[in-house]
Amino acid sequence: MILVTGVSGGLGGLIHRGLTGQDGIEVVGGTRTGDGVSTRRIDFDDPASLADGFRSAHVLVFVSAGYAEDDVVLARHGAVADAAEAAGVRHVVYTSLAASGDLMTIALPHRWTESRLAAAPFDVTILRNGLYGEVPVGLAATAAASAGQSGVFAAPFGAGKVSVVAREDLADVAVRVAADIHRDLAAGRPSRHAGRTYELEGVEAIGGQDIADVLGEVLGRPVGYRPVPLSAMRELLAGSGLEPYQVTHTLSLFSNLNAGFLQARRTDLPALLPAAPRPIRGRITRAVQETLAG
């Protein structure tokens, strides 16, 4: 049986649905408030819930549980590793962070978790996911109206670009890997994915001028790009209502982007997908069109 955590979230939900359609595979989803019927209760903040939640699972698709301070995330992920070991899980597939994000503040709990899982007795496959395309898509949609008035797209990208990937592509890879592992275990052979770390960076890199160009195409007139200083971004975030750790992570993302560190050097993504990666630029165009249409 394959157990997928976090199926109420975007990535976990896509993975669970993709595996549900696979012939001969029993798949169960887990959520923080699982009802015990359609989903199991798997609350990373309640380690006692994990023992029952992981029962009979041979393959665990462990969708990372961020969105908290680092010490909280480490406690959650450590509890998952301990419970998986106690439950006799044979193979864990973990959704981590791509190598281009190594210097981002969100990288620490991911790299710690990779190390913790490597020390466990079960087999491990690491899916190092690239940054979601929602980052430039959301920025473009938000800026559409003001860019239409000013003719300028202002953002803290500096001269850098960020390699982004569609969430659906990451889910497709996770489905393929988990299904392969399940079939290998059922056949009594070593898994081809055991001990592997896959870099799932996006093949498309988006910069400030790229977003400005899309805005110009949709608006039907030129739109220029103006870099925004990180200090101005810090002031904006300070009054945004975000949690302090969210402000830290957001500034870290833009700082790395300004430094040119978020552009992929290599990726395993195309080799693990059944078709070409989904284009992100088209999504930016559609998001801007929908925003302007109202």
C-alpha positions as CSV (number, residue, x, y, z in Angstrom):
1,M,0.0,0.0,0.0
2,I,1.1,3.6,-0.7
3,L,0.3,6.3,1.8
4,V,0.4,9.9,0.7
5,T,0.6,12.7,3.3
6,G,-0.9,16.1,3.0
7,V,-3.6,15.2,0.5
8,S,-5.7,18.3,1.4
9,G,-2.9,20.4,0.0
10,G,-2.2,21.2,-3.6
11,L,0.8,18.9,-4.3
12,G,-0.3,16.0,-2.0
13,G,-3.8,16.1,-3.5
14,L,-2.5,15.9,-7.1
15,I,-0.2,13.0,-6.1
16,H,-3.0,11.1,-4.4
17,R,-5.4,11.5,-7.3
18,G,-2.7,10.4,-9.8
19,L,-1.9,7.3,-7.8
20,T,-5.6,6.5,-7.3
21,G,-5.9,6.0,-11.1
22,Q,-3.1,3.4,-11.2
23,D,-4.1,-0.2,-11.8
24,G,-3.3,-2.6,-9.1
25,I,-2.2,0.0,-6.6
26,E,-3.9,0.6,-3.2
27,V,-3.4,4.2,-2.2
28,V,-4.5,5.9,1.0
29,G,-4.4,9.6,1.8
30,G,-3.5,11.3,5.0
31,T,-4.6,14.7,6.4
32,R,-4.3,16.5,9.7
33,T,-8.1,16.0,10.3
34,G,-8.5,12.6,8.6
35,D,-11.9,11.0,9.2
36,G,-10.6,7.4,9.3
37,V,-12.7,6.5,6.3
38,S,-11.8,8.5,3.2
39,T,-8.5,9.7,4.7
40,R,-6.4,8.7,7.7
41,R,-5.6,11.2,10.4
42,I,-1.9,12.0,10.1
43,D,-1.0,15.1,12.1
44,F,2.7,15.8,12.1
45,D,2.2,17.9,15.3
46,D,0.7,14.9,17.1
47,P,3.3,12.1,16.8
48,A,0.9,9.7,18.5
49,S,-1.4,9.9,15.4
50,L,1.4,8.7,13.1
51,A,1.7,5.1,14.5
52,D,-1.9,4.2,13.5
53,G,-1.7,6.4,10.4
54,F,1.3,4.6,8.9
55,R,0.0,1.1,9.6
56,S,0.4,-1.4,6.7
57,A,2.0,1.3,4.5
58,H,4.9,-0.1,2.4
59,V,5.6,3.1,0.5
60,L,5.3,6.5,2.2
61,V,5.0,9.6,0.0
62,F,6.1,12.2,2.5
63,V,5.0,15.7,1.4
64,S,7.1,18.2,3.3
65,A,5.4,20.0,6.1
66,G,6.8,23.5,6.0
67,Y,4.9,26.7,6.8
68,A,6.3,27.1,10.3
69,E,9.5,28.1,12.1
70,D,12.5,25.7,11.5
71,D,12.4,24.1,14.9
72,V,8.8,23.2,14.4
73,V,9.4,21.7,10.9
74,L,12.4,19.7,12.2
75,A,10.2,18.3,15.0
76,R,7.5,17.3,12.6
77,H,9.8,15.7,10.1
78,G,11.7,13.9,12.8
79,A,8.5,12.4,14.1
80,V,7.6,11.2,10.6
81,A,10.9,9.5,10.2
82,D,10.6,7.8,13.7
83,A,7.0,6.7,13.0
84,A,7.8,5.3,9.6
85,E,10.7,3.3,11.0
86,A,8.5,1.9,13.8
87,A,5.6,1.1,11.4
88,G,7.9,-0.9,9.1
89,V,7.6,1.4,6.1
90,R,9.9,0.0,3.4
91,H,10.5,3.0,1.2
92,V,10.0,6.7,1.8
93,V,9.7,9.3,-1.1
94,Y,10.3,12.8,0.3
95,T,9.5,16.1,-1.5
96,S,12.5,18.3,-0.8
97,L,13.9,21.5,-2.3
98,A,15.9,21.8,-5.5
99,A,19.7,22.5,-5.4
100,S,19.3,26.0,-6.8
101,G,17.6,26.9,-3.4
102,D,20.5,25.7,-1.3
103,L,21.2,29.3,0.0
104,M,17.5,30.1,0.7
105,T,16.4,30.0,4.4
106,I,13.8,27.3,3.6
107,A,16.6,24.9,2.5
108,L,17.7,24.1,6.1
109,P,14.8,21.9,7.2
110,H,14.8,20.1,3.8
111,R,18.5,19.3,4.0
112,W,18.2,18.2,7.6
113,T,15.3,15.9,6.7
114,E,17.3,14.4,3.8
115,S,20.0,13.6,6.3
116,R,17.6,12.2,8.9
117,L,15.9,9.9,6.3
118,A,19.3,8.7,5.0
119,A,20.1,7.4,8.5
120,A,16.9,5.4,8.7
121,P,16.7,1.6,7.9
122,F,14.2,2.0,5.0
123,D,15.0,2.9,1.4
124,V,14.7,6.6,0.5
125,T,14.1,8.6,-2.7
126,I,14.5,12.3,-2.6
127,L,12.4,14.5,-5.1
128,R,14.1,17.9,-5.0
129,N,11.3,20.0,-6.3
130,G,11.9,23.3,-8.0
131,L,10.0,26.5,-7.1
132,Y,6.4,26.6,-8.2
133,G,5.4,28.7,-11.2
134,E,2.8,30.4,-9.0
135,V,5.5,32.8,-7.9
136,P,5.9,34.7,-11.2
137,V,2.3,34.0,-12.1
138,G,1.0,35.6,-9.0
139,L,3.3,38.6,-9.2
140,A,2.2,39.3,-12.8
141,A,-1.5,39.0,-12.1
142,T,-1.2,41.3,-9.1
143,A,0.8,43.9,-11.1
144,A,-1.4,43.8,-14.2
145,A,-3.6,46.8,-13.3
146,S,-0.8,49.1,-12.1
147,A,1.4,48.1,-15.1
148,G,-1.5,49.1,-17.4
149,Q,-1.5,52.6,-15.9
150,S,2.2,53.2,-15.4
151,G,3.7,51.1,-18.2
152,V,6.1,49.7,-15.6
153,F,6.4,46.3,-13.8
154,A,8.3,46.9,-10.6
155,A,9.5,43.9,-8.6
156,P,12.5,42.8,-6.5
157,F,14.0,40.5,-9.1
158,G,17.2,42.5,-9.7
159,A,18.7,41.1,-12.9
160,G,18.2,37.5,-11.9
161,K,15.9,34.8,-13.1
162,V,14.1,32.0,-11.3
163,S,13.7,28.5,-12.7
164,V,10.1,27.5,-12.1
165,V,8.0,24.4,-12.6
166,A,4.4,23.5,-12.7
167,R,3.1,21.8,-9.6
168,E,1.3,19.3,-11.8
169,D,4.7,18.2,-13.3
170,L,6.1,17.6,-9.9
171,A,3.0,15.6,-9.0
172,D,3.4,13.5,-12.2
173,V,7.0,12.7,-11.3
174,A,6.0,11.7,-7.7
175,V,3.2,9.4,-9.1
176,R,5.6,7.7,-11.5
177,V,8.3,7.2,-8.9
178,A,5.9,5.9,-6.2
179,A,4.1,3.6,-8.6
180,D,7.5,2.2,-9.8
181,I,8.6,1.6,-6.3
182,H,5.3,-0.2,-5.4
183,R,5.6,-2.5,-8.4
184,D,9.3,-3.2,-7.7
185,L,8.4,-4.2,-4.1
186,A,5.5,-6.3,-5.2
187,A,7.8,-8.2,-7.6
188,G,10.4,-8.7,-4.9
189,R,13.1,-6.8,-6.7
190,P,15.3,-3.9,-5.5
191,S,13.7,-0.5,-6.5
192,R,15.4,1.3,-9.3
193,H,14.7,4.6,-7.3
194,A,16.2,3.5,-4.0
195,G,19.0,5.9,-2.9
196,R,18.3,8.3,-5.7
197,T,18.0,12.1,-5.5
198,Y,16.2,13.7,-8.4
199,E,16.7,17.4,-9.2
200,L,13.3,18.6,-10.5
201,E,14.2,22.1,-11.4
202,G,12.1,23.9,-13.9
203,V,13.3,24.2,-17.5
204,E,11.9,27.7,-17.9
205,A,13.6,30.6,-16.1
206,I,11.6,33.8,-15.6
207,G,13.0,37.3,-14.8
208,G,11.5,40.7,-14.3
209,Q,11.8,41.7,-18.0
210,D,10.1,38.4,-19.0
211,I,7.0,39.3,-16.9
212,A,7.1,42.9,-18.2
213,D,7.1,41.5,-21.8
214,V,4.1,39.3,-21.1
215,L,2.2,42.2,-19.5
216,G,3.0,44.3,-22.6
217,E,1.8,41.6,-24.9
218,V,-1.5,41.3,-23.1
219,L,-2.0,45.1,-22.6
220,G,-1.0,45.8,-26.2
221,R,1.6,48.4,-25.3
222,P,5.2,48.3,-24.1
223,V,5.8,47.7,-20.4
224,G,9.2,48.2,-18.9
225,Y,10.8,46.5,-15.9
226,R,12.1,48.4,-12.9
227,P,13.9,46.5,-10.1
228,V,12.7,47.3,-6.6
229,P,15.3,47.4,-3.8
230,L,15.1,44.7,-1.1
231,S,14.8,47.4,1.5
232,A,11.5,48.5,-0.1
233,M,10.3,44.9,-0.2
234,R,11.1,44.5,3.5
235,E,9.0,47.6,4.4
236,L,6.1,46.3,2.3
237,L,6.3,42.8,3.9
238,A,6.5,44.3,7.4
239,G,3.0,45.6,7.1
240,S,1.6,42.7,5.2
241,G,0.3,40.6,8.1
242,L,2.6,37.7,7.3
243,E,4.2,35.7,10.1
244,P,7.8,36.7,10.9
245,Y,9.2,33.5,9.4
246,Q,7.2,34.1,6.2
247,V,8.8,37.5,5.9
248,T,12.2,36.0,6.4
249,H,11.6,33.3,3.7
250,T,10.2,35.7,1.2
251,L,13.1,38.1,1.6
252,S,15.5,35.2,1.3
253,L,13.9,34.1,-2.0
254,F,14.2,37.6,-3.5
255,S,17.7,38.0,-2.2
256,N,18.8,34.8,-3.9
257,L,17.0,35.8,-7.0
258,N,18.8,39.2,-7.1
259,A,22.1,37.3,-6.7
260,G,21.4,35.1,-9.6
261,F,21.3,31.8,-7.6
262,L,17.8,30.6,-8.5
263,Q,18.5,29.6,-12.1
264,A,18.8,25.9,-12.5
265,R,22.1,24.3,-13.5
266,R,20.7,20.9,-14.3
267,T,17.4,19.0,-14.0
268,D,16.1,15.5,-14.2
269,L,12.6,16.7,-14.8
270,P,12.1,16.0,-18.5
271,A,13.5,12.5,-18.2
272,L,10.9,11.6,-15.6
273,L,7.9,13.1,-17.3
274,P,5.7,11.4,-20.0
275,A,5.6,14.6,-22.0
276,A,7.4,18.0,-22.2
277,P,7.2,20.1,-19.0
278,R,4.2,22.4,-18.9
279,P,5.1,25.9,-20.0
280,I,5.0,28.6,-17.4
281,R,5.0,31.7,-19.6
282,G,1.5,30.7,-21.0
283,R,0.2,30.5,-17.5
284,I,1.4,34.0,-16.8
285,T,-0.4,35.3,-19.9
286,R,-3.6,33.6,-18.9
287,A,-3.4,34.9,-15.3
288,V,-2.9,38.4,-16.5
289,Q,-5.8,38.1,-19.0
290,E,-8.1,36.8,-16.4
291,T,-7.2,39.5,-13.9
292,L,-7.8,42.3,-16.5
293,A,-11.1,40.7,-17.6
294,G,-12.2,41.0,-14.1
